[in-house]
Amino acid sequence: MFAEDLKSYIKAGQPLIYVTALELPRAAYSIETICKSLNGEGYPFHEWKVTTGWDGTGTGDSPDEVFDQIDKFGENSVCLLYNFHGFIGENPDMPTVQNFIDGYGRWKGFLPRTVIVLSPVYKIAPEFERLFLSVPYELPTPLQIEEIVEVVTDGWIEQGMFSGWESDEDKKRVIANAGGMTENEVENALALSLAKTRTVDPKIIMSEKAKILESAGVLEYTPFDGDMSSVGGLQLLKDWLTRRKKVIFDSRSKDFGIANPKGVFLLGPPGTGKSLTAKCIAQEFGLPLIKFDMSKVFSKFVGSSEERMRMVFNQIESLAPAVLWVDEIEKAMAGASGGGEMDSGVSKRVYGQMITWMEERPKDKLIYIVATANSIQGLPAPLLRRFDEVFWTDLPTDSNREEILKIHLSKRGKEIPSARHINKITTLTQGFSGAEIEKVVNAALVDAFAESPENPVLEGKHLEVASSELIPQARLNREEIESSRMWSIGRCKQAQEGEPVRLDNLNIDKKNLMASRRVNLN
């Protein structure tokens, strides 16, 4: 795609192009190869670096001298400027601005040239926005990664360094795990695995990719061992996901006319299991979980955020198949539904990119998006339509709170209290979220240990004390939760069965609340 697009733009006489690439030497080689293939005889190719000038000769090594030399090159020359973003980013000097504006007219007219800025980042001042055409240098496709893996491992086999693949499945996993990496990164990860294990381990490849994703600060590989059994309640959501899982991994579903699912949107109060569910979906589907922090995409440079989003989308597509988790998306979307004046409209433009990509992303690549939000505030309606379904995850009912309590006790190897204690705790925790029930268990463990460090035993009375002392967020945010709950009716599927918890029952007067804080431990 990159080669085809760039070739078309050069042949069409586009005078200014901005190419973003994580591997500058490989991108430069690709651009030079494209130039040689044009019109049979090829187009002249020249490259400039601030350290060596034009074509390594030291000529025109000053940025101010770049433009004189471009005009002296032959007709249809392609002139590559390495890392020139340092001179056209924030607050460029006016001679540089004017040189590009004047050059645009000449190179598009009587002195046909194509000037390409090649950089790992997109930094461009507002004066250049309408002049440059942005073309990202894409990461390797799965087919290209397969070729890289085969070339490297075949060479090792010939040298006696590698005994060969244990199974075709291992090879496929290595290729899949290397998705989203540059060619250099793939080669380095393969070499590291060989050095550590004398073989090619898919886990090491994935571990190296995780480090790369985290260094970029936008995408994060998030391994997780739990499954849906660790999620209390939300039975209707679980049933819905089970049906979707059957569709995803049965090839017959495609023959039946079913497209790849888009994803699910989880809306509800904090602590109701949305993030945990997102992690468990990836585990249940057997796919890597990639967390996308949209807030880190935004940049103070005008235009940079949009370009970074394009690069992120390319990387996400190369990671397929995967589950993409966007946590608390309403915070990243703040300003998208309003005027956007506070950030010069960047949030609206990035939001527009997100919406467009969600609709137009490759249909043959499985990217299952799980978005979570605590509030409906700031959520544009078109965003919700990009998901297969929107679920409302309400505060857990009595039976769900009992289930969640038992899950957290079992995780810690503790016995389940008697039915009498369970019923009491369930009553005391009315309006509690799943996360707050976990806090109750942790607080009860502290009480039990402090009471008898030599032989600590967690009893039902400790859980009752902890339950009575914790003030649930639902008591503090009653109006907001009720507003969101009303909004969800008719707009969202319910994630759990049963009548929702009545929030008006949580208005305990201060006298009774203080009296219930501490239960007699004797």
MITORRO-438039 format. One record per residue: x, y, z of N, C-alpha, C, O in turn. Coordinates in steps of 0.2 Angstrom, whole numbers, plus 2048, in hexadecimal, padded with zeros to 3 digits. Layout:
XYZXYZXYZXYZ/...
//
This chain:
8047FA80080080080080480680080380B7FC/80A80680480E80C80581180E7FE8118137FB/8148087FB8188097F481380B7EF8158107EB/80D8087EF80880A7EA8068127EA8068157E5/8048147F180281A7F280881F7F08068247ED/80E81E7F38138237F18158247EA8168297E8/81581E7E781681E7DF8118227DC8138267D7/80B8227DE8058267DA80682D7DC8058317D7/80882F7E28098367E480F8397E080E83F7DE/8148357DF81A8387DC8188397D581A83E7D2/8158347D28148347CA80F83A7C980E83D7C4/80A83B7CE8058417CD8088487CE80584D7CE/80F8487D081284E7D18118527D88118587D8/80F84E7DD80E8517E48158547E681A8507E7/81685A7E781C85D7E981F85C7F082585B7F1/81A85B7F581C85B7FC8198557FF8138547FF/81D85080281A84A80581E84980C82484A80C/81A84781181D84681881C83E81981683C81A/82183B81A82183481B823832822829834824/81F82F82682082D82D82282682D81F82282A/82882483082A81D83082E81C837832820839/82D81683A83181483F83881283E83D812842/83980F83783F80D83584181182F83F810829/84581783084781B82B84B81882684981A820/85081482785481282285080D81D85180E817/84C80982084880581B843809817842807811/84080E81A83B81281783F81681183C81680B/84581881284981C80D84A81780884A819802/84C81180984E80C80484880A80084880A7FA/84280A80383C8097FF83A80F7FB83880E7F5/83B8157FD83A81B7F983E81B7F383C81C7ED/8458197F484A8197EF8488147E98488157E3/84680E7EC8448087E783E80B7E383E8097DD/83980E7E68338107E38358157DD8338157D8/83A81A7DF83C81F7DA84081B7D483E81D7CE/8438167D58478127D084280F7CB84380D7C5/83C80D7CE8378097CA83380E7C682F80B7C2/8338147C682E8197C383081A7BC83681B7BA/82C8197B782C81B7B08328177AD83681A7A8/8338117AF83880D7AC83F80F7AE84380B7B1/8418157AC8488177AE84981A7B584F81A7B7/84481B7B884481D7BF8448257C08468287BB/8438277C684382F7C784A8307CB84B82B7CF/84D8357CA8538377CE8518377D684C83A7D8/8568347DA8558347E185A8377E58608357E3/85983B7E985E83F7ED85C83F7F58568407F6/86083E7F985F83E800863843804869844803/86084780986484C80D86384A81485E848817/86984B81886A84A81F86D85082287285381E/86B85282886F85882A87685782C87A85C82C/87885182D87F84F82E88384E82888984F828/88084C82288484B81C88284F81688684E811/87D85381787B85781187885280C87584D80D/87885580587585180087984B7FE87F84C7FC/8768457FE87983F7FB88083D7FE88483B7FB/88084080588783E80888D842806892841808/88C84780289184B800893851804898855803/88F85380989085980D88D85F80A88E86580D/88A85F80488886480088186680387C862804/88086D80587A86F80787886C80E87286B80F/87C86B81287B86881987786D81D87486B822/87787381C87387882086B87881D86A878817/86687882185F87781F85E87D81B85987C816/86188381B85F88981786288781085F88B80B/86788380F86988280886687C80586787B7FF/86187980885E87380585B8747FF85B8717FA/85787A7FF85387C7F985687E7F385487C7ED/85C8817F38608837ED86287C7EA86287C7E3/8648777ED8668717EA86086D7E786186A7E1/85B86D7EA85586A7E785386C7E08528687DC/8548737DF8528767D98578747D48568747CE/85E8727D68638717D18638697CF8658687CA/85F8657D285E85E7D085A85D7CA8578627C8/85B8577C78578567C18508567C184D8567C7/84C8577BC8458577BB8428507BF84584B7BE/83D8517C283984B7C683D8487CB83C8437CD/84284C7CE8468497D38428487D983E84C7DB/8448437DD8408427E48468437E984B8407E9/8448487ED84984A7F28478497F984284B7FB/84B8447FC84984280384D846808853846808/84984980D84C84C81384B84881984584881C/85084681C85084282284F84782885284C829/84A84582C84984883284885083284B853836/84585282D84585982C83F85C83083E862830/83C85883483685A83883985F83E835863840/84085F83F84386384484386B84184386F845/84286C83B84287283883B87583683A87B834/83687083682F87283482A871839824871838/82C86F83F82886E844825874848823879844/82687484E82387A85282888085182E880851/82488684F82888C84E82E88C84983388D84B/82C88A84383288A83E83489183C83089683D/83A89283A83C89983883889B83183789682D/8378A18308338A382B8378A28248338A081F/83E8A28238418A081D83F89981B83E898815/83F89582083D88E81E83688D81C83588A817/83289181F82B89081D82A893816826890812/82D89981582C89C80E82F89880982D897803/83589480A83889080583488A8038348897FD/83088780882C8828068268848028238817FE/82388A80481D88D80181F88F7FA81C88D7F5/8258927F98278947F282988D7EE82888D7E8/82C8897F182E8827EE82887E7EC82987B7E6/82387E7F081D87B7EE81B87D7E78198787E3/81B8837E68188867DF81D8847D981B8827D4/8248847DB8298837D582887B7D48288797CE/8288777D98298707D882386C7D68238677D3/81D8707D681786E7D38168707CC81286E7C8/81A8757CA81A8787C48208777BF8218717BD/82487C7BE82987C7B982F8787BB8338767B7/8308777C28368737C483386D7C883386D7CE/8308687C482D8627C883285E7CC83785B7CA/83085E7D383485A7D882F8577DD82985A7DD/8318527E082D8507E68328507EC83784C7EC/8308547F18348547F78318517FD82B8527FE/83484C80083284780583584880B83B84880C/83284A81083484B81783384481A82E84181B/83984181D83883A82083A83B82783F83D829/83583882B83683983383383483782E831834/83583283D83182E84182B83184482782D847/82B83784482583B84782284084282684283E/81C84184481984683F81884D84381484E848/81D85284181D85884581D85D83F82285E83B/81886183F81786683981386C83C80E86C83F/81687283A81387883C80C87A83880C877833/80887E83B80187F8378038828307FE88082C/80888582F80988882880A88382380988481D/80C87D82580D87782080887281F80886E81B/8028738237FD86E8237FA86D81C7F986781A/7F98728187F68718127FB86F80C7F986E807/80187080E80686F809808867808809865803/80986480E80C85D80E80685880E801859811/80885380A80384D80A80784780E80C84680D/8038458138068408188058398167FF837814/80A83581580A82E81380E82A81881482A818/80B82681D80E82282281281C81F80F81981A/81881A82181B81481F81980F82381A80F829/81580A82081180582481680082781B7FE824/8147FD82D8177F78308177F182B8127F1827/81B7EC82C81B7E68288147E38298117E282E/8117E082380B7DC82380D7D58258137D3826/8087D18278097CA82980D7C68248117C2826/80C7C781E8107C48198177C681981B7C2818/8187CC81A81F7CF81A8237CC8208297CA820/81F7CC8268227C982C8247C282B8297C082D/81F7BE8288217B78268277B682282B7B2823/8287BB81D82E7BB8198347BC81D83A7B981D/8347C18228397C382683B7BD82B8417BB82B/8367BA82E8377B483283A7AE82F83F7AB831/8387AD82983B7A78258427A98238467A4823/8447AF82084A7B081E84F7B08248557AD823/84D7B282A8527B28308537AB8328587A9833/84D7A783384E7A083685179C831855797833/85079D82A85379882685B79982685E794825/85D79F8278647A182786779E82D86C79B82D/86379E83386679A83986679383886B79083B/86179083586178983386878782F86B782831/86978B82A86F78982687578A82A87A786829/87578E82F87B78F83387C78A83988078A83D/87678683A87678183F87578584687678284B/87278B84687078E84C86978D84E86778E854/86578A84A85E78984B85C78284885D781842/85977E84C85777784A85177784684F772844/84D77C84684777D84284177D84784177D84D/83B77E84483577F84883277984A832774847/83077985182D77385482677285182476C850/82377784F81C77684B81A77C84781D781848/81677B84281378083E81078584380F78B841/80C78384880978784C80D78C85080B792851/81378A85281878F85581A79485081B79A852/81B79284A81D79784581879C8448197A2843/81179A84380C79E84280B7A38488097A9847/80C7A184E80B7A58548117AA8548107B0856/8177A885281C7AD85281B7B384D81C7B984E/8187B18478167B68428117BA8448117C0844/80C7B78488067BB84A8097C08508067C6850/80D7BE85480F7C285A8147C78588147CC85B/8177C785281B7CC84F8187D184C81B7D684A/8117D184B80D7D684880D7DC84C80D7DC852/80E7E284880F7E884B8167EA84D8177F084F/81B7E684B8227E884C8257EA8458237E8840/82A7EE84582E7EF83F8327EA83D8337E5841/8357EA83783A7E48358407E483A8417DE83C/8437E983C8487E98418467E584784A7E184A/8417E784A83E7E585083D7DD85083E7DA854/83A7DB84A8397D484983F7D08498407CB84C/8447D384584B7CF84584E7CF84C8517CA84E/84E7D584F8517D585684D7D085B8517CD85F/8477D085B8437CB85F8457C485E8457C0862/8457C28578477BB85584E7BA85884F7B485B/8537BE8578597BD85A85A7BC86185D7B8864/8567C08658567C086C8537B986E8567B6873/84E7B786B84B7B086D8507AB86C8507A6870/8537AB8668587A686585E7A686A8607A186C/8607AC86C8657AD8718637AA8778677A787B/85D7AB87985B7A98808597A188085A79E885/85679F87B85379887B85579387685378D876/85A79687185C79286C85679086785778B863/85079386884B79286384779886384979E865/84279885F83D79E85E83779D86283379A860/8377A18688317A086C82C7A686B82E7AC86C/8267A48698217A98688207AE86E81E7B486D/8207AB8748207AF87A8257B587B8237BA87D/82B7B38798307B887982F7BE8748307C4875/82C7BC86E82B7C18698257C586B8267CB86A/8207C386E81B7C787181D7CB87781B7D1877/8227C987B8247CD8808287D387E8287D8880/82C7D28788307D787582B7DC87282C7E2873/8267DA86F8217DE86C81E7E387281C7E8871/81C7DF8778197E387D81E7E987F81B7EE880/8247E887F8297ED8818297F387C8297F987E/8287F18768287F68718227FA871822800871/81C7F78728167FA8738167FF879814805878/8197FD87E81980188481D80788381C80C886/82380688082780C87F82481187B82681787C/82080F87681C81587281781887781581E875/81481587C81081888180981987F80581C882/8078168798008178777FC8108777F780F879/80080B8747FD80487580180087A80780187A/7FD7FC87D8007F88837FE7F18837F87EF883/8027EC8828017E58827FF7E38898037E488E/7F97E088B7F77DF8917F57D88927EF7D6892/7FA7D38947F87CC8957F47CB89B7F57CF8A0/7F07C689B7EB7C58A17E97BE8A17E87BB89B/7E97BB8A77E87B48A77E17B28A97DF7AC8A8/7DD7B78AB7D67B58AE7D17B48A87D37B68A2/7CB7B18AA7C67B08A57C07B28A87BF7B58AD/7BA7B18A47B47B48A67B17B18AD7AD7B48B0/7B47AC8AF7B27AA8B67B47AE8BB7B27AE8C1/7B97B38BA7BB7B88BF7B77BE8BF7B87C28C3/7B27BE8BA7AD7C48BA7A77C28BD7A47BD8BB/7A57C58C379F7C48C67997C88C379A7CD8C1/7937C48C278E7C78BF78E7C88B87927C48B4/78B7CD8B578B7CF8AE78A7C98A978D7C88A4/7857C48AB7847BE8A87817BF8A17837BB89C/77D7C48A077A7C58997807C78947807C588E/7857CB89778A7CD89378F7C78917917C688C/7907C38967947BD8957917B88907947B688B/78A7B78907877B388B7877B68847887B387F/7877BD8847877C087D78E7BF87A78F7BE874/7937C087F79A7BF87C79C7B787A7A07B6876/7997B387E79A7AC87C7977AA87579A7A7871/7917AD87378F7AD86C7947B08677957AD862/7967B686979B7B98647A27B58637A47B585E/7A47B28697AA7AD8687A97A88637AE7A685F/7A37A58637A279F85E7A27A28577A579E853/7A07A88567A07AB84F7A77AC84D7A97AB847/7AB7AF8527B27B18507B77AC84D7BA7AC849/7B67A68517BB7A184F7B879B84B7BB79584B/7B379C8487B07968447B079983D7AC79E83B/7B47968397B57998327AE79882E7AD79C829/7AA7948307A479382D79F79982D79B79A829/7A079D83379C7A383379E7A882E7997AC82C/7A47A882B7A57AD8257A17AA81F79E7AE81B/7A17A481E79D7A18187967A38197927A3814/7937A381F78C7A582178B7AC8207857AE820/7907B081F78F7B781E7907BC82478E7C1823/7937B98297947BD82F79B7C082F7A07BD82E/79B7C782F7A17CB82F7A57CA8367A27C883B/7AB7CC8367AF7CC83D7AB7D18417A97D783F/7AA7CF8487A77D484C7AB7DA84E7B17DA84D/7A87E084F7AB7E68507AE7E78577B37E9858/7A97E585C7AB7E68637A57E88677A07E8865/7A77E986E7A27EB8737A37F18777A97F2878/79E7F587979F7FB87D79C7F98837967F7884/7A07FA88979E7F989079D8008937A2803894/7978018957968088997938068A078E8028A0/7958098A57938088AB79780C8B179C80E8AF/79480C8B779880F8BC79F80C8BD7A08068BB/7A48108C07AA80D8C17AA8078C67A68068CA/7AE8028C47AF7FC8C97AA7F68C77A97F28CB/7A67F78C27A17F28C17A47EC8BC7A07E88B9/7AA7EC8BB7AD7E68B77AE7E78B07B07E28AC/7AE7ED8AE7AF7EF8A77B67ED8A47B77E989F/7BB7F08A87C27EE8A67C47E78A77C77E48A3/7C17E48AC7C37DD8AD7C07D98A87C37D48A5/7BA7DB8A57B77D78A07BB7D88997BB7D3896/7BD7DE8987C17DF8927C77DA8927C97D788D/7CB7D98987D07D58987CE7CE8977D27CA894/7C97CC89A7C67C589A7C47C38937C57BD890/7C17C888F7BF7C78887C57C58847C57C0880/7CB7C88847D17C68817D37BF8837D57BB87E/7D37BD8897D57B788B7D07B18887D27AC886/7CA7B38897C57AE8867C57AD87F7C47A887C/7C77B287B7C77B28747CE7AF8727CF7AE86C/7D37AF8767D97AC8757DD7B18707E17AF86C/7DC7B88727DF7BD86E7E37C28727E27C2878/7E97C58707ED7C98747E87D08757E47D2871/7E97D287B7E67D887E7EA7DE87D7F07DF880/7E87E38797EC7E98787E87EF87B7E37F0878/7EB7F287F7E87F88827EA7FF87F7F080087E/7E580287D7E68098797E480F87D7DF81087F/7EA81387F7E98198837E881F87E7ED82187C/7E282087C7E18268777E482C87A7E6831876/7E382E8807E58348837ED8368817EF83B881/7F18308817F883187F7F98338787FF834876/7F48328747F583486D7F683C86C7F983E867/7F283F8707F284786F7F884A8707FC848874/7FA84F86C80085286C7FF85A86B7FA85C869/80485D86E80386586E80586786780386D865/80786386280986585B80286485780085F857/80086A8547FA8698507FC86584A801865847/7F78608497F885B8447FB8558467FA850843/7FF85584B80384F84D7FF84A85080084484F/7F984C8547F58478577F28438517F183C852/7EF84684C7EC8428477F183D8437EF838842/7F783F8427FC83B83F7FE8358447FF830841/7FE83784A80083184F7FA82C84F7FB826850/7F482F84E7EE82A84E7EF8258487ED81F848/7F18288427F182483C7F781F83D7F681983B/7FC82184080181C8427FF816846800810846/7FB81884C7F98148507F480F84D7F480984E/7EF8118497EB80D8457EE8088417EC802841/7F480A83E7F780583A7FA80083E7FB7FA83C/7FD8028448007FD8487FA7F884B7FC7F284C/7F57FB84D7EF7F784F7ED7F184A7EC7EC84C/7ED7F48447EB7EF83F7F07E983E7EE7E483C/7F67EB83F7FB7E683E7FB7E18447FF7DC843/7F87E38497F87DE84F7F27D984F7F27D4852/7EE7DA84A7E87D58497EA7CE8487EF7CD845/7E77C984B7E07CA84F7E27CC8567E77C9859/7DE7D08597DF7D38607D97D68637D47D885F/7D97D78697D47DA86D7D77E186E7DC7E1872/7D47E786C7D67ED86E7D27F08737CC7F1872/7D57F28797D17F487E7D27FC87F7D87FE880/7CD80087F7CD8078807C98088867C3808887/7CD80A88C7CA80B8927C88128947CC817892/7C38138977C081A8987C181E8927C4823892/7BD81C88D7BE81F8877BB8268877BC82B883/7B682788C7B382E88C7B883488E7B783988C/7BD8328917C28378937C683988D7C883F88C/7C88348897CB8368837C783987E7CA83D87A/7C083887E7BC83C8797BA84287C7B6846878/7BC8448827BA84B8847BB85087F7C185187D/7B685487D7B785A8797B58588727B485C86D/7B58518707B384F8697AC8518687AA853862/7A785186D7A085286B79F85A86C79985C86A/7A385E86E7A286586F7A686986A7A7866864/7A886F86B7AB8738667B28718657B487385F/7B586F86A7BC86D8697C18738697C7873867/7BE87986B7C287F86B7C887F8707CE88286E/7C887B8757CD87B87A7D48788777D987987A/7D38738727D98708707DA8718687DC86D865/7D78778667D787985F7D487385A7D6873854/7CF87085D7CB86B8597CF8648587CC860855/7D586385C7D885D85B7D485785D7D485285A/7D18588637CD8528657C78508607C684A860/7C485585D7BF8538587C28508527BF84B850/7C88528507CB84F84A7CD84884C7CC843848/7D08478527D28408547CC83B8557CD836853/7C783E8587C183A8587BE8388517BC833850/7BE83D84D7BC83B8467C08368437BE83283F/7C78368447CB8318417C982A8447C9825841/7C882A84B7C682484E7C082184C7BF81B84A/7BB82584B7B48238487B58208417B381B840/7B982383D7BA8218367BE81B8367BC816832/7C381A83A7C781483A7C380E83C7C380983A/7BF80F8417BB80A8447B680783F7B480183F/7B380C83A7AF80A8357B280782F7B080282C/7B880982E7BC8078277C28028287C5801823/7C380082E7C97FC82F7C87F682B7C27F482A/7CE7F282A7CD7EC8257C97E78287C97E582E/7C47E58247BF7E08267C27D98277BF7D582A/7C87D88247CB7D18247CF7D082A7D27CB82B/7D07D682E7D47D68347D07D683A7CC7DB83B/7D17D183F7CC7D18457D07D684A7D57D484D/7CC7DB84B7CE7E08517C87E18557C47E5853/7C87DE85A7C17DE85E7C27E38647C77E3868/7BF7E98637BF7EF8677BB7EE86D7B57ED86D/7BE7EF8737BA7EF8797BB7F687C7C17F787F/7B67FA87C7B780187F7B38018867AD7FE886/7B580488B7B28058917B180D8937B5811891/7AC80E8967AA8158987A681589F7A28118A0/7A881A8A37A581A8AA79F81F8A979A81F8AE/79E8238A47998288A479782989C79B828898/79182C89B78F82D89579183489279083688D/79383889779583F89679B83F8917A083B892/79A84388B7A08438867A083D8817A583D87D/79B83988179B83387D797835876791835877/79A83687179683886B79283286879582C868/78C83386678882D86478B82985E78B82385E/78E82C85979182885479682385679781E853/79A82585C79F82085E79B81986079E81485F/79681A86479281486679080F86178F809861/78E81285B78C80F85579180A85278F80684E/79780B85479D80885179E8018547A27FD852/79A7FF85979B7F985D7957F485B78F7F7859/7967EE85C7917E985B78B7EA8607857E985F/78D7EC8667887ED86C78B7F18717917F2872/7867F58747887F987A7857F688077F7F5880/7897F48867867F188C7867F689278B7FA892/7817F68967817FA89C7837F58A177F7F08A3/7887F68A578B7F28AA7897F68B178C7FA8B3/7837F48B47817F78BA7847F48C07887F08C0/7837F88C67857F58CC7827EE8CD77D7ED8CB/7867EA8D07847E38D177E7E28D677D7E58DB/77A7DD8D47747DC8D87767D88DE77C7D68DE/7717D68E27737D28E87767CB8E677B7CA8E9/7747C78E17777C18DF77E7C28DC7827BE8DD/77E7C88D87857C98D578A7CB8DB7907C98DA/7887CF8E078D7D18E578F7CB8E97957CA8EB/78A7C68EA78C7C08ED7917BC8E97967B98EC/7907BC8E27957B88DE79C7BB8DE7A17B88DE/79C7C28DE7A27C68DD7A67C58E47AC7C48E4/7A27C58EA7A67C48F07A97BD8F07AF7BC8F2/7A57B88EE7A87B18EE7AE7B08E97B37AD8EB/7AE7B48E47B47B48DF7BA7B78E27BF7B48E2/7B97BC8E67BF7BF8E97C27BB8EF7C87BB8F0/7BD7B88F27BF7B48F87C37AE8F57C87AC8F8/7C07AB8F07C37A58ED7CA7A68EA7CF7A28EB/7CB7AC8E77D17AE8E47D77AF8EA7DD7AD8E8/7D57B08F07D97B18F57DA7AB8FA7DD7AA8FF/7D67A58F77D779F8FB7D379F9027D579B906/7CE7A39027CA7A49097C37A09087C07A0903/7C179E90E7BB79A90E7B579F90D7B57A590F/7B079C90B7AA7A090A7A67A09107A579B913/7A47A69137A07A791979A7A39197977A1914/7977A391F79079F91F78B7A391B78C7A991A/7857A091A7807A391677D7AA91A77B7AF917/77D7A992177B7AF92577F7B592477D7BB923/7867B492478B7B992378A7BC91C78B7C291A/78A7B79177897B99107837BE90F7847C390B/77E7BC9127787C09117797C79147767CC911/77C7C791A77D7CE91D7827D29197807D8918/7877CF91678C7D39127897D590C78A7DB90A/7847D19097817D390377C7D990477C7DE900/7797D990A7757DF90C7797E590D7787EB90A/77F7E49107837EA9127877ED90C7887F390C/7877E990778B7EB9017867EE8FB7887EE8F5/7807EF8FD77C7F18F877E7F88F57807FD8F8/77E7F88EE7817FE8EB7897FE8E978B8028E6/78C7F98EC7937F88EB7957F58E47917F18E1/79A7F88E179C7F58DB7A17EF8DC7A27ED8E2/7A27EB8D77A77E58D87AD7E78DB7B07E48DF/7B07ED8D87B77EF8DB7B67F18E27BB7F08E6/7B17F48E47B07F58EC7AF7EF8F07B17EF8F6/7AC7EA8ED7AB7E38F17B27E08F27B47DD8F7/7B77E18ED7BE7DF8ED7C17E38F37C57E08F7/7C07E98F37C27ED8F97C07EB9007C47EB904/7BA7E99007B77E69067BB7E09087BD7DF90E/7BC7DB9037C07D59057C77D79077CA7D490C/7CB7DC9047D17DE9067D17E190D7D67DF911/7CC7E590E7CC7E89157CB7E391A7CE7E3920/7C77DE9197C57D991E7CB7D591F7CC7D3925/7CF7D391A7D57D091B7DA7D39207DD7D0924/7DA7DA91F7DF7DE9237DC7DE92B7E07DD92F/7D67DE92C7D37DE9327D47D79367D67D793B/7D37D29327D47CB9347DC7CA9367DD7C793B/7E07CC9327E77CB9347E97D093A7ED7CD93E/7E77D693A7E87DA9407E67D79467E97D894C/7E07D49467DD7D194C7E17CB94F7E27CA955/7E47C794A7E87C194D7ED7C09487ED7BB944/7F37C49487F87C39437FB7BB9437FE7B993E/7FB7B89497FE7B294A7FA7AC9467FD7A8943/7F47AD9467EF7A89437E97AC9407E37AB943/7EA7B093B7E57B49387DF7AF9357E17AB931/7D97B19367D47AD9337CE7B29317CC7B6935/7CD7B292A7C87B69287C17B49297BF7AE927/7BD7B792D7B67B592E7B17BA92C7B27BF929/7AB7B892C7A57BC9297A57C292C7A37C7929/7A67C39337A57C99377AA7CE9347A97D4934/7B07CC9327B57D192F7B27D49287B37DA927/7AF7D09247AC7D291E7A67D79207A57DC91C/7A37D692579D7DA9277A07E192979D7E6927/7A57E192D7A87E792F7AA7EB9297A97F1928/7AE7E89257B17EC91F7AB7EE91A7AC7F4918/7A67EA91A7A07ED91679D7F391979B7F7915/79C7F391F7997F892279D7FF92279A804923/7A37FE9227A88049227A980891B7AA80E91B/7A88049167A980790F7A380B90D79E80890C/7A481190A79F81590779F8149007A48168FD/79A8118FD79B8108F579A8168F179781B8F4/79D8168EC79D81C8E779681D8E57948238E3/7928188E578B8198E278781E8E77838218E5/78981E8ED7868238F278882A8F078482F8F1/78E82B8EE7918328EC78F8348E578E83A8E4/78E82F8E178D8318DA78682E8D878582C8D2/78182E8DC77B82C8DB77882F8D577582B8D0/7788368D47748398CF7778378C87748368C3/77E8378C87818358C178082E8BF77E82D8B9/78082A8C477E8238C27778228C077681F8BB/7738258C376C8258C276A8288BB7668258B7/76E82D8B976D8308B377082C8AD76C82B8A8/7758298AE7788248A977481E8A977381B8A3/77181C8AE76D8168AE7668178AA7648138A6/76381D8AB75D81F8A775F8208A075B81E89B/76582289E76782389776881C89476781C88E/76A81789776C81189576580D89276680988E/76080F89575980B89475780D88D75681288B/75780788975580888275B80987D75A809877/76180B88076780C87C76C80787D770806879/76C8038827717FE88476E7F78867687F7888/7717F288476F7EC8877727EB88F7777EE891/76E7E88937707E789A7757E189A7747DC897/77A7E289E77F7DD89F77D7D88A47807D38A4/7787D98A87777D58AD76F7D48AE76B7D98AC/76D7CF8B17667CE8B37647D18B97687D28BD/75D7D18BA75B7D48C175A7DB8C175C7DF8BD/7567DD8C67547E48C775B7E88C975E7E58CD/75C7EE8C67627F28C97617F48D075B7F58D3/7677F58D37677F78DA7647FE8DB7658028D7/75F7FF8E075C8058E176180A8E57638088EA/76280F8E27678148E57648188EA76881B8EE/75E8198EA75B81D8EF75B8198F675B81D8FB/75C8138F675D80F8FC76481090076580E905/7688148FC76F8158FF77081B90377581C906/76A81F90376A82590776982490E764826911/76E82191176E82091977082791C77582A91B/76C82992176D82F92577482E92977682892A/77783392A77E83392D77E82F93478382C935/77983093877882D93F77882593E77C822941/77482393977481B93877A81993577C813936/77D81D93178381B92D78981A93278C815932/78981F93778F81E93B78E819940793815942/78781794278681294678880B943789806946/78780B93C7888049397908039377917FE934/79480893979B80893679F8029397A37FF936/79E8019407A27FB94379D7F69467997F894A/79E7F094479A7EA94779E7E794C7A47E794C/79B7E595179E7E29577A27DB95579F7D7952/7A87DB9567AC7D59537AC7D09587AF7CA957/7A97D095E7A97CB9637A37C69627A37C1966/
//
